[in-house]
Amino acid sequence: MKSYYKSELAERAGVSSRTFSRWLRPHRQQLTAMGVTDKTQLLPPKAVRYLCDTFCIDLDE
């Protein structure tokens, strides 16, 4: 797993960046524990894995 921008994950999920940000709101506590804030653009691998598992995003890796 590698780091991804929020916009890249949104594109892979098939939604806009704004919609993706809304999807993240209920998961704020878990993401904060991983070092992700609302302003974070580049997500660490741990957060990418969590979000891919949560939202069933396939990264083709």
CHARMM-style PDB file with segment names, atoms N, HN, CA, C and O in Angstrom:
ATOM      1  N   MET     1       0.859  -1.173   0.000  1.00  0.00      PROA
ATOM      2  CA  MET     1       0.000   0.000   0.000  1.00  0.00      PROA
ATOM      3  C   MET     1       0.897   1.225   0.000  1.00  0.00      PROA
ATOM      4  O   MET     1       1.955   1.239   0.629  1.00  0.00      PROA
ATOM      5  N   LYS     2       0.457   2.259  -0.718  1.00  0.00      PROA
ATOM      6  HN  LYS     2      -0.402   2.248  -1.229  1.00  0.00      PROA
ATOM      7  CA  LYS     2       1.213   3.508  -0.762  1.00  0.00      PROA
ATOM      8  C   LYS     2       0.291   4.676  -0.448  1.00  0.00      PROA
ATOM      9  O   LYS     2      -0.922   4.509  -0.317  1.00  0.00      PROA
ATOM     10  N   SER     3       0.871   5.842  -0.330  1.00  0.00      PROA
ATOM     11  HN  SER     3       1.856   5.978  -0.436  1.00  0.00      PROA
ATOM     12  CA  SER     3       0.093   7.053  -0.051  1.00  0.00      PROA
ATOM     13  C   SER     3      -0.689   7.465  -1.292  1.00  0.00      PROA
ATOM     14  O   SER     3      -0.226   7.288  -2.419  1.00  0.00      PROA
ATOM     15  N   TYR     4      -1.875   8.015  -1.073  1.00  0.00      PROA
ATOM     16  HN  TYR     4      -2.251   8.159  -0.158  1.00  0.00      PROA
ATOM     17  CA  TYR     4      -2.713   8.532  -2.155  1.00  0.00      PROA
ATOM     18  C   TYR     4      -3.287   9.868  -1.725  1.00  0.00      PROA
ATOM     19  O   TYR     4      -3.465  10.128  -0.535  1.00  0.00      PROA
ATOM     20  N   TYR     5      -3.572  10.709  -2.700  1.00  0.00      PROA
ATOM     21  HN  TYR     5      -3.427  10.498  -3.667  1.00  0.00      PROA
ATOM     22  CA  TYR     5      -4.280  11.950  -2.433  1.00  0.00      PROA
ATOM     23  C   TYR     5      -5.768  11.633  -2.282  1.00  0.00      PROA
ATOM     24  O   TYR     5      -6.276  10.679  -2.872  1.00  0.00      PROA
ATOM     25  N   LYS     6      -6.446  12.436  -1.494  1.00  0.00      PROA
ATOM     26  HN  LYS     6      -6.033  13.211  -1.014  1.00  0.00      PROA
ATOM     27  CA  LYS     6      -7.883  12.245  -1.319  1.00  0.00      PROA
ATOM     28  C   LYS     6      -8.594  12.292  -2.662  1.00  0.00      PROA
ATOM     29  O   LYS     6      -9.523  11.520  -2.901  1.00  0.00      PROA
ATOM     30  N   SER     7      -8.168  13.187  -3.535  1.00  0.00      PROA
ATOM     31  HN  SER     7      -7.413  13.814  -3.341  1.00  0.00      PROA
ATOM     32  CA  SER     7      -8.803  13.321  -4.847  1.00  0.00      PROA
ATOM     33  C   SER     7      -8.632  12.052  -5.684  1.00  0.00      PROA
ATOM     34  O   SER     7      -9.528  11.692  -6.448  1.00  0.00      PROA
ATOM     35  N   GLU     8      -7.496  11.373  -5.548  1.00  0.00      PROA
ATOM     36  HN  GLU     8      -6.768  11.665  -4.927  1.00  0.00      PROA
ATOM     37  CA  GLU     8      -7.274  10.120  -6.275  1.00  0.00      PROA
ATOM     38  C   GLU     8      -8.225   9.029  -5.784  1.00  0.00      PROA
ATOM     39  O   GLU     8      -8.800   8.287  -6.581  1.00  0.00      PROA
ATOM     40  N   LEU     9      -8.380   8.941  -4.477  1.00  0.00      PROA
ATOM     41  HN  LEU     9      -7.913   9.543  -3.829  1.00  0.00      PROA
ATOM     42  CA  LEU     9      -9.307   7.941  -3.931  1.00  0.00      PROA
ATOM     43  C   LEU     9     -10.746   8.260  -4.316  1.00  0.00      PROA
ATOM     44  O   LEU     9     -11.527   7.355  -4.606  1.00  0.00      PROA
ATOM     45  N   ALA    10     -11.096   9.535  -4.319  1.00  0.00      PROA
ATOM     46  HN  ALA    10     -10.461  10.271  -4.083  1.00  0.00      PROA
ATOM     47  CA  ALA    10     -12.446   9.934  -4.722  1.00  0.00      PROA
ATOM     48  C   ALA    10     -12.700   9.518  -6.167  1.00  0.00      PROA
ATOM     49  O   ALA    10     -13.769   9.003  -6.494  1.00  0.00      PROA
ATOM     50  N   GLU    11     -11.715   9.744  -7.025  1.00  0.00      PROA
ATOM     51  HN  GLU    11     -10.847  10.162  -6.760  1.00  0.00      PROA
ATOM     52  CA  GLU    11     -11.853   9.366  -8.433  1.00  0.00      PROA
ATOM     53  C   GLU    11     -12.019   7.854  -8.575  1.00  0.00      PROA
ATOM     54  O   GLU    11     -12.851   7.390  -9.355  1.00  0.00      PROA
ATOM     55  N   ARG    12     -11.239   7.094  -7.830  1.00  0.00      PROA
ATOM     56  HN  ARG    12     -10.564   7.470  -7.196  1.00  0.00      PROA
ATOM     57  CA  ARG    12     -11.339   5.629  -7.887  1.00  0.00      PROA
ATOM     58  C   ARG    12     -12.670   5.137  -7.331  1.00  0.00      PROA
ATOM     59  O   ARG    12     -13.167   4.087  -7.739  1.00  0.00      PROA
ATOM     60  N   ALA    13     -13.247   5.897  -6.397  1.00  0.00      PROA
ATOM     61  HN  ALA    13     -12.843   6.750  -6.065  1.00  0.00      PROA
ATOM     62  CA  ALA    13     -14.549   5.530  -5.828  1.00  0.00      PROA
ATOM     63  C   ALA    13     -15.695   5.986  -6.732  1.00  0.00      PROA
ATOM     64  O   ALA    13     -16.840   5.576  -6.543  1.00  0.00      PROA
ATOM     65  N   GLY    14     -15.382   6.837  -7.716  1.00  0.00      PROA
ATOM     66  HN  GLY    14     -14.451   7.170  -7.869  1.00  0.00      PROA
ATOM     67  CA  GLY    14     -16.404   7.298  -8.651  1.00  0.00      PROA
ATOM     68  C   GLY    14     -17.251   8.433  -8.126  1.00  0.00      PROA
ATOM     69  O   GLY    14     -18.397   8.602  -8.543  1.00  0.00      PROA
ATOM     70  N   VAL    15     -16.692   9.223  -7.206  1.00  0.00      PROA
ATOM     71  HN  VAL    15     -15.762   9.086  -6.867  1.00  0.00      PROA
ATOM     72  CA  VAL    15     -17.428  10.362  -6.651  1.00  0.00      PROA
ATOM     73  C   VAL    15     -16.556  11.613  -6.720  1.00  0.00      PROA
ATOM     74  O   VAL    15     -15.356  11.532  -6.979  1.00  0.00      PROA
ATOM     75  N   SER    16     -17.171  12.761  -6.486  1.00  0.00      PROA
ATOM     76  HN  SER    16     -18.146  12.826  -6.276  1.00  0.00      PROA
ATOM     77  CA  SER    16     -16.420  14.010  -6.468  1.00  0.00      PROA
ATOM     78  C   SER    16     -15.613  14.119  -5.174  1.00  0.00      PROA
ATOM     79  O   SER    16     -15.879  13.404  -4.208  1.00  0.00      PROA
ATOM     80  N   SER    17     -14.641  15.005  -5.162  1.00  0.00      PROA
ATOM     81  HN  SER    17     -14.426  15.586  -5.947  1.00  0.00      PROA
ATOM     82  CA  SER    17     -13.837  15.229  -3.960  1.00  0.00      PROA
ATOM     83  C   SER    17     -14.707  15.712  -2.808  1.00  0.00      PROA
ATOM     84  O   SER    17     -14.489  15.344  -1.654  1.00  0.00      PROA
ATOM     85  N   ARG    18     -15.691  16.537  -3.133  1.00  0.00      PROA
ATOM     86  HN  ARG    18     -15.869  16.836  -4.071  1.00  0.00      PROA
ATOM     87  CA  ARG    18     -16.582  17.059  -2.096  1.00  0.00      PROA
ATOM     88  C   ARG    18     -17.407  15.928  -1.460  1.00  0.00      PROA
ATOM     89  O   ARG    18     -17.547  15.862  -0.239  1.00  0.00      PROA
ATOM     90  N   THR    19     -17.939  15.056  -2.292  1.00  0.00      PROA
ATOM     91  HN  THR    19     -17.825  15.109  -3.284  1.00  0.00      PROA
ATOM     92  CA  THR    19     -18.707  13.921  -1.779  1.00  0.00      PROA
ATOM     93  C   THR    19     -17.820  13.012  -0.937  1.00  0.00      PROA
ATOM     94  O   THR    19     -18.237  12.537   0.119  1.00  0.00      PROA
ATOM     95  N   PHE    20     -16.594  12.771  -1.404  1.00  0.00      PROA
ATOM     96  HN  PHE    20     -16.255  13.157  -2.262  1.00  0.00      PROA
ATOM     97  CA  PHE    20     -15.666  11.929  -0.661  1.00  0.00      PROA
ATOM     98  C   PHE    20     -15.378  12.526   0.710  1.00  0.00      PROA
ATOM     99  O   PHE    20     -15.305  11.802   1.702  1.00  0.00      PROA
ATOM    100  N   SER    21     -15.215  13.839   0.767  1.00  0.00      PROA
ATOM    101  HN  SER    21     -15.273  14.427  -0.039  1.00  0.00      PROA
ATOM    102  CA  SER    21     -14.987  14.505   2.057  1.00  0.00      PROA
ATOM    103  C   SER    21     -16.171  14.310   2.987  1.00  0.00      PROA
ATOM    104  O   SER    21     -15.997  14.143   4.194  1.00  0.00      PROA
ATOM    105  N   ARG    22     -17.370  14.332   2.432  1.00  0.00      PROA
ATOM    106  HN  ARG    22     -17.511  14.467   1.451  1.00  0.00      PROA
ATOM    107  CA  ARG    22     -18.566  14.092   3.243  1.00  0.00      PROA
ATOM    108  C   ARG    22     -18.599  12.662   3.749  1.00  0.00      PROA
ATOM    109  O   ARG    22     -19.042  12.407   4.869  1.00  0.00      PROA
ATOM    110  N   TRP    23     -18.134  11.728   2.932  1.00  0.00      PROA
ATOM    111  HN  TRP    23     -17.774  11.935   2.022  1.00  0.00      PROA
ATOM    112  CA  TRP    23     -18.087  10.329   3.352  1.00  0.00      PROA
ATOM    113  C   TRP    23     -17.136  10.156   4.527  1.00  0.00      PROA
ATOM    114  O   TRP    23     -17.347   9.283   5.369  1.00  0.00      PROA
ATOM    115  N   LEU    24     -16.097  10.972   4.595  1.00  0.00      PROA
ATOM    116  HN  LEU    24     -15.926  11.681   3.911  1.00  0.00      PROA
ATOM    117  CA  LEU    24     -15.086  10.833   5.638  1.00  0.00      PROA
ATOM    118  C   LEU    24     -15.553  11.336   7.000  1.00  0.00      PROA
ATOM    119  O   LEU    24     -15.014  10.918   8.025  1.00  0.00      PROA
ATOM    120  N   ARG    25     -16.526  12.210   7.030  1.00  0.00      PROA
ATOM    121  HN  ARG    25     -16.964  12.550   6.197  1.00  0.00      PROA
ATOM    122  CA  ARG    25     -16.972  12.817   8.296  1.00  0.00      PROA
ATOM    123  C   ARG    25     -17.285  11.810   9.396  1.00  0.00      PROA
ATOM    124  O   ARG    25     -16.807  11.996  10.515  1.00  0.00      PROA
ATOM    125  N   PRO    26     -18.061  10.753   9.145  1.00  0.00      PROA
ATOM    126  CA  PRO    26     -18.361   9.802  10.231  1.00  0.00      PROA
ATOM    127  C   PRO    26     -17.129   9.021  10.703  1.00  0.00      PROA
ATOM    128  O   PRO    26     -17.163   8.389  11.758  1.00  0.00      PROA
ATOM    129  N   HSD    27     -16.061   9.064   9.935  1.00  0.00      PROA
ATOM    130  HN  HSD    27     -16.034   9.577   9.078  1.00  0.00      PROA
ATOM    131  CA  HSD    27     -14.846   8.310  10.253  1.00  0.00      PROA
ATOM    132  C   HSD    27     -13.740   9.218  10.779  1.00  0.00      PROA
ATOM    133  O   HSD    27     -12.580   8.813  10.846  1.00  0.00      PROA
ATOM    134  N   ARG    28     -14.093  10.429  11.146  1.00  0.00      PROA
ATOM    135  HN  ARG    28     -15.036  10.758  11.092  1.00  0.00      PROA
ATOM    136  CA  ARG    28     -13.104  11.429  11.575  1.00  0.00      PROA
ATOM    137  C   ARG    28     -12.256  10.944  12.751  1.00  0.00      PROA
ATOM    138  O   ARG    28     -11.047  11.170  12.772  1.00  0.00      PROA
ATOM    139  N   GLN    29     -12.872  10.284  13.720  1.00  0.00      PROA
ATOM    140  HN  GLN    29     -13.854  10.100  13.703  1.00  0.00      PROA
ATOM    141  CA  GLN    29     -12.137   9.833  14.902  1.00  0.00      PROA
ATOM    142  C   GLN    29     -11.058   8.808  14.531  1.00  0.00      PROA
ATOM    143  O   GLN    29      -9.923   8.906  14.999  1.00  0.00      PROA
ATOM    144  N   GLN    30     -11.407   7.838  13.701  1.00  0.00      PROA
ATOM    145  HN  GLN    30     -12.328   7.758  13.321  1.00  0.00      PROA
ATOM    146  CA  GLN    30     -10.436   6.835  13.280  1.00  0.00      PROA
ATOM    147  C   GLN    30      -9.324   7.472  12.446  1.00  0.00      PROA
ATOM    148  O   GLN    30      -8.153   7.126  12.602  1.00  0.00      PROA
ATOM    149  N   LEU    31      -9.687   8.396  11.567  1.00  0.00      PROA
ATOM    150  HN  LEU    31     -10.638   8.677  11.440  1.00  0.00      PROA
ATOM    151  CA  LEU    31      -8.693   9.039  10.705  1.00  0.00      PROA
ATOM    152  C   LEU    31      -7.765   9.941  11.509  1.00  0.00      PROA
ATOM    153  O   LEU    31      -6.570  10.011  11.223  1.00  0.00      PROA
ATOM    154  N   THR    32      -8.302  10.627  12.506  1.00  0.00      PROA
ATOM    155  HN  THR    32      -9.273  10.570  12.738  1.00  0.00      PROA
ATOM    156  CA  THR    32      -7.468  11.478  13.362  1.00  0.00      PROA
ATOM    157  C   THR    32      -6.429  10.632  14.087  1.00  0.00      PROA
ATOM    158  O   THR    32      -5.289  11.064  14.258  1.00  0.00      PROA
ATOM    159  N   ALA    33      -6.805   9.452  14.507  1.00  0.00      PROA
ATOM    160  HN  ALA    33      -7.731   9.102  14.368  1.00  0.00      PROA
ATOM    161  CA  ALA    33      -5.862   8.550  15.169  1.00  0.00      PROA
ATOM    162  C   ALA    33      -4.741   8.124  14.226  1.00  0.00      PROA
ATOM    163  O   ALA    33      -3.661   7.746  14.678  1.00  0.00      PROA
ATOM    164  N   MET    34      -4.992   8.184  12.916  1.00  0.00      PROA
ATOM    165  HN  MET    34      -5.869   8.492  12.549  1.00  0.00      PROA
ATOM    166  CA  MET    34      -3.984   7.837  11.912  1.00  0.00      PROA
ATOM    167  C   MET    34      -3.205   9.056  11.431  1.00  0.00      PROA
ATOM    168  O   MET    34      -2.360   8.952  10.543  1.00  0.00      PROA
ATOM    169  N   GLY    35      -3.497  10.218  12.028  1.00  0.00      PROA
ATOM    170  HN  GLY    35      -4.183  10.303  12.750  1.00  0.00      PROA
ATOM    171  CA  GLY    35      -2.778  11.433  11.663  1.00  0.00      PROA
ATOM    172  C   GLY    35      -3.397  12.220  10.523  1.00  0.00      PROA
ATOM    173  O   GLY    35      -2.740  13.081   9.938  1.00  0.00      PROA
ATOM    174  N   VAL    36      -4.647  11.938  10.200  1.00  0.00      PROA
ATOM    175  HN  VAL    36      -5.181  11.239  10.675  1.00  0.00      PROA
ATOM    176  CA  VAL    36      -5.331  12.614   9.101  1.00  0.00      PROA
ATOM    177  C   VAL    36      -6.257  13.682   9.661  1.00  0.00      PROA
ATOM    178  O   VAL    36      -7.064  13.406  10.549  1.00  0.00      PROA
ATOM    179  N   THR    37      -6.143  14.909   9.140  1.00  0.00      PROA
ATOM    180  HN  THR    37      -5.488  15.133   8.419  1.00  0.00      PROA
ATOM    181  CA  THR    37      -7.036  16.000   9.522  1.00  0.00      PROA
ATOM    182  C   THR    37      -7.908  16.362   8.324  1.00  0.00      PROA
ATOM    183  O   THR    37      -7.765  15.780   7.249  1.00  0.00      PROA
ATOM    184  N   ASP    38      -8.803  17.316   8.511  1.00  0.00      PROA
ATOM    185  HN  ASP    38      -8.918  17.789   9.384  1.00  0.00      PROA
ATOM    186  CA  ASP    38      -9.650  17.767   7.406  1.00  0.00      PROA
ATOM    187  C   ASP    38      -8.818  18.375   6.278  1.00  0.00      PROA
ATOM    188  O   ASP    38      -9.188  18.280   5.108  1.00  0.00      PROA
ATOM    189  N   LYS    39      -7.708  18.992   6.628  1.00  0.00      PROA
ATOM    190  HN  LYS    39      -7.408  19.070   7.579  1.00  0.00      PROA
ATOM    191  CA  LYS    39      -6.854  19.679   5.653  1.00  0.00      PROA
ATOM    192  C   LYS    39      -5.844  18.754   4.972  1.00  0.00      PROA
ATOM    193  O   LYS    39      -5.229  19.143   3.979  1.00  0.00      PROA
ATOM    194  N   THR    40      -5.666  17.551   5.485  1.00  0.00      PROA
ATOM    195  HN  THR    40      -6.165  17.236   6.291  1.00  0.00      PROA
ATOM    196  CA  THR    40      -4.711  16.614   4.910  1.00  0.00      PROA
ATOM    197  C   THR    40      -5.126  16.243   3.494  1.00  0.00      PROA
ATOM    198  O   THR    40      -6.271  15.857   3.259  1.00  0.00      PROA
ATOM    199  N   GLN    41      -4.199  16.358   2.556  1.00  0.00      PROA
ATOM    200  HN  GLN    41      -3.269  16.670   2.747  1.00  0.00      PROA
ATOM    201  CA  GLN    41      -4.488  15.976   1.175  1.00  0.00      PROA
ATOM    202  C   GLN    41      -3.871  14.624   0.827  1.00  0.00      PROA
ATOM    203  O   GLN    41      -4.514  13.786   0.195  1.00  0.00      PROA
ATOM    204  N   LEU    42      -2.612  14.415   1.246  1.00  0.00      PROA
ATOM    205  HN  LEU    42      -2.089  15.095   1.759  1.00  0.00      PROA
ATOM    206  CA  LEU    42      -1.923  13.158   0.977  1.00  0.00      PROA
ATOM    207  C   LEU    42      -2.132  12.223   2.162  1.00  0.00      PROA
ATOM    208  O   LEU    42      -1.656  12.480   3.268  1.00  0.00      PROA
ATOM    209  N   LEU    43      -2.848  11.139   1.910  1.00  0.00      PROA
ATOM    210  HN  LEU    43      -3.234  10.930   1.012  1.00  0.00      PROA
ATOM    211  CA  LEU    43      -3.192  10.194   2.966  1.00  0.00      PROA
ATOM    212  C   LEU    43      -2.091   9.158   3.151  1.00  0.00      PROA
ATOM    213  O   LEU    43      -1.567   8.635   2.167  1.00  0.00      PROA
ATOM    214  N   PRO    44      -1.733   8.854   4.394  1.00  0.00      PROA
ATOM    215  CA  PRO    44      -0.719   7.825   4.643  1.00  0.00      PROA
ATOM    216  C   PRO    44      -1.274   6.440   4.289  1.00  0.00      PROA
ATOM    217  O   PRO    44      -2.488   6.238   4.262  1.00  0.00      PROA
ATOM    218  N   PRO    45      -0.376   5.494   4.019  1.00  0.00      PROA
ATOM    219  CA  PRO    45      -0.817   4.137   3.622  1.00  0.00      PROA
ATOM    220  C   PRO    45      -1.817   3.493   4.576  1.00  0.00      PROA
ATOM    221  O   PRO    45      -2.739   2.809   4.132  1.00  0.00      PROA
ATOM    222  N   LYS    46      -1.650   3.699   5.871  1.00  0.00      PROA
ATOM    223  HN  LYS    46      -0.901   4.255   6.232  1.00  0.00      PROA
ATOM    224  CA  LYS    46      -2.564   3.114   6.855  1.00  0.00      PROA
ATOM    225  C   LYS    46      -3.994   3.638   6.652  1.00  0.00      PROA
ATOM    226  O   LYS    46      -4.957   2.875   6.721  1.00  0.00      PROA
ATOM    227  N   ALA    47      -4.115   4.931   6.406  1.00  0.00      PROA
ATOM    228  HN  ALA    47      -3.332   5.551   6.350  1.00  0.00      PROA
ATOM    229  CA  ALA    47      -5.427   5.532   6.176  1.00  0.00      PROA
ATOM    230  C   ALA    47      -6.008   5.086   4.836  1.00  0.00      PROA
ATOM    231  O   ALA    47      -7.215   4.871   4.723  1.00  0.00      PROA
ATOM    232  N   VAL    48      -5.157   4.948   3.828  1.00  0.00      PROA
ATOM    233  HN  VAL    48      -4.177   5.123   3.921  1.00  0.00      PROA
ATOM    234  CA  VAL    48      -5.618   4.485   2.513  1.00  0.00      PROA
ATOM    235  C   VAL    48      -6.207   3.088   2.636  1.00  0.00      PROA
ATOM    236  O   VAL    48      -7.279   2.813   2.095  1.00  0.00      PROA
ATOM    237  N   ARG    49      -5.518   2.212   3.337  1.00  0.00      PROA
ATOM    238  HN  ARG    49      -4.647   2.435   3.776  1.00  0.00      PROA
ATOM    239  CA  ARG    49      -6.019   0.840   3.516  1.00  0.00      PROA
ATOM    240  C   ARG    49      -7.364   0.860   4.244  1.00  0.00      PROA
ATOM    241  O   ARG    49      -8.294   0.160   3.841  1.00  0.00      PROA
ATOM    242  N   TYR    50      -7.474   1.650   5.305  1.00  0.00      PROA
ATOM    243  HN  TYR    50      -6.719   2.218   5.632  1.00  0.00      PROA
ATOM    244  CA  TYR    50      -8.716   1.750   6.072  1.00  0.00      PROA
ATOM    245  C   TYR    50      -9.866   2.218   5.170  1.00  0.00      PROA
ATOM    246  O   TYR    50     -10.949   1.632   5.182  1.00  0.00      PROA
ATOM    247  N   LEU    51      -9.624   3.271   4.395  1.00  0.00      PROA
ATOM    248  HN  LEU    51      -8.745   3.747   4.386  1.00  0.00      PROA
ATOM    249  CA  LEU    51     -10.676   3.817   3.542  1.00  0.00      PROA
ATOM    250  C   LEU    51     -11.047   2.860   2.413  1.00  0.00      PROA
ATOM    251  O   LEU    51     -12.224   2.729   2.073  1.00  0.00      PROA
ATOM    252  N   CYS    52     -10.064   2.196   1.836  1.00  0.00      PROA
ATOM    253  HN  CYS    52      -9.109   2.302   2.112  1.00  0.00      PROA
ATOM    254  CA  CYS    52     -10.353   1.229   0.774  1.00  0.00      PROA
ATOM    255  C   CYS    52     -11.190   0.069   1.302  1.00  0.00      PROA
ATOM    256  O   CYS    52     -12.112  -0.396   0.632  1.00  0.00      PROA
ATOM    257  N   ASP    53     -10.866  -0.392   2.495  1.00  0.00      PROA
ATOM    258  HN  ASP    53     -10.117  -0.015   3.040  1.00  0.00      PROA
ATOM    259  CA  ASP    53     -11.652  -1.472   3.103  1.00  0.00      PROA
ATOM    260  C   ASP    53     -13.054  -0.997   3.465  1.00  0.00      PROA
ATOM    261  O   ASP    53     -14.029  -1.725   3.278  1.00  0.00      PROA
ATOM    262  N   THR    54     -13.152   0.220   3.983  1.00  0.00      PROA
ATOM    263  HN  THR    54     -12.360   0.810   4.135  1.00  0.00      PROA
ATOM    264  CA  THR    54     -14.442   0.764   4.418  1.00  0.00      PROA
ATOM    265  C   THR    54     -15.383   1.037   3.244  1.00  0.00      PROA
ATOM    266  O   THR    54     -16.573   0.730   3.310  1.00  0.00      PROA
ATOM    267  N   PHE    55     -14.836   1.622   2.162  1.00  0.00      PROA
ATOM    268  HN  PHE    55     -13.869   1.872   2.109  1.00  0.00      PROA
ATOM    269  CA  PHE    55     -15.668   2.032   1.029  1.00  0.00      PROA
ATOM    270  C   PHE    55     -15.549   1.111  -0.180  1.00  0.00      PROA
ATOM    271  O   PHE    55     -16.046   1.432  -1.259  1.00  0.00      PROA
ATOM    272  N   CYS    56     -14.888  -0.039   0.002  1.00  0.00      PROA
ATOM    273  HN  CYS    56     -14.484  -0.299   0.879  1.00  0.00      PROA
ATOM    274  CA  CYS    56     -14.726  -1.028  -1.093  1.00  0.00      PROA
ATOM    275  C   CYS    56     -14.130  -0.398  -2.351  1.00  0.00      PROA
ATOM    276  O   CYS    56     -14.656  -0.558  -3.453  1.00  0.00      PROA
ATOM    277  N   ILE    57     -13.030   0.317  -2.165  1.00  0.00      PROA
ATOM    278  HN  ILE    57     -12.603   0.447  -1.270  1.00  0.00      PROA
ATOM    279  CA  ILE    57     -12.331   0.940  -3.285  1.00  0.00      PROA
ATOM    280  C   ILE    57     -11.238  -0.012  -3.735  1.00  0.00      PROA
ATOM    281  O   ILE    57     -10.397  -0.425  -2.936  1.00  0.00      PROA
ATOM    282  N   ASP    58     -11.250  -0.360  -5.013  1.00  0.00      PROA
ATOM    283  HN  ASP    58     -11.933  -0.024  -5.662  1.00  0.00      PROA
ATOM    284  CA  ASP    58     -10.242  -1.259  -5.578  1.00  0.00      PROA
ATOM    285  C   ASP    58      -9.128  -0.425  -6.206  1.00  0.00      PROA
ATOM    286  O   ASP    58      -9.374   0.377  -7.107  1.00  0.00      PROA
ATOM    287  N   LEU    59      -7.905  -0.622  -5.724  1.00  0.00      PROA
ATOM    288  HN  LEU    59      -7.705  -1.273  -4.993  1.00  0.00      PROA
ATOM    289  CA  LEU    59      -6.767   0.149  -6.231  1.00  0.00      PROA
ATOM    290  C   LEU    59      -5.991  -0.601  -7.305  1.00  0.00      PROA
ATOM    291  O   LEU    59      -5.010  -0.073  -7.831  1.00  0.00      PROA
ATOM    292  N   ASP    60      -6.401  -1.807  -7.639  1.00  0.00      PROA
ATOM    293  HN  ASP    60      -7.197  -2.235  -7.213  1.00  0.00      PROA
ATOM    294  CA  ASP    60      -5.717  -2.608  -8.676  1.00  0.00      PROA
ATOM    295  C   ASP    60      -4.236  -2.774  -8.394  1.00  0.00      PROA
ATOM    296  O   ASP    60      -3.409  -2.639  -9.295  1.00  0.00      PROA
ATOM    297  N   GLU    61      -3.895  -3.069  -7.134  1.00  0.00      PROA
ATOM    298  HN  GLU    61      -4.567  -3.178  -6.402  1.00  0.00      PROA
ATOM    299  CA  GLU    61      -2.488  -3.266  -6.794  1.00  0.00      PROA
ATOM    300  C   GLU    61      -2.179  -4.732  -6.653  1.00  0.00      PROA
ATOM    301  OT1 GLU    61      -1.039  -5.097  -6.368  1.00  0.00      PROA
TER     302      GLU     61
END
